[in-house]
Amino acid sequence: MSKVSIVSEFMEFLKVRKKFWLMPIVFILLMLGLLIVVTSNTALAPFIYALF
């Protein structure tokens, strides 16, 4: 299963089930994950991990 099909299936689920309130939650989780991945090998890592 490709990543594109997973995203499109999730969007279809949101449209059919009217669960649009899930979008901000998913967006924030993705941004936090991206922040951790991007800063994991920098000097900022100890400061980012201290936030959690």
N, C-alpha and C positions, 0 to 999 in steps of 0.2 A: 504494500500500500504506500503510495507516495504521499509526501507532505501536503501537496496541493489538494489531493482528494480528502485528506483529513480535515483541512481547513474548510473546504467547500461543504463537506458533510456536516461540520459543526455549524456553519452559517445556515444551512438548510434546517437543521434542528432548531436553531433560534427562531427562524421564520415560522416554522410550523407550530412549535410549542409556545410561541410568544414569550420567550424567556430572554428578552433584550437586557434585563438587568444583570445578566451574567457577563456581558461584554466588558464593563469597567473592571470587574474582578479579574477576568482573564488577561486584560491588557496590563493591569498593575502587576500581576504575577509574572508575565512575560518580561516586563521592563525590569523588575527586580532580578530575575534570572539573568538577563542580559547584562545588567550592572555588575553582578557578581562575576560573570565570565570575563567581562572586559577588564575588570580591575584586579583579577586574581594574581596576575604576574607583575603588578606595579607596586610602587612605594605607597600607594593609597590603600592597599588591601587591609592593613591593620585598622585603619580608620573606618572603612566600610563595614568590616565585620564587627566592629565595636557598636555599630548602630543596631545590630540584631542581637 
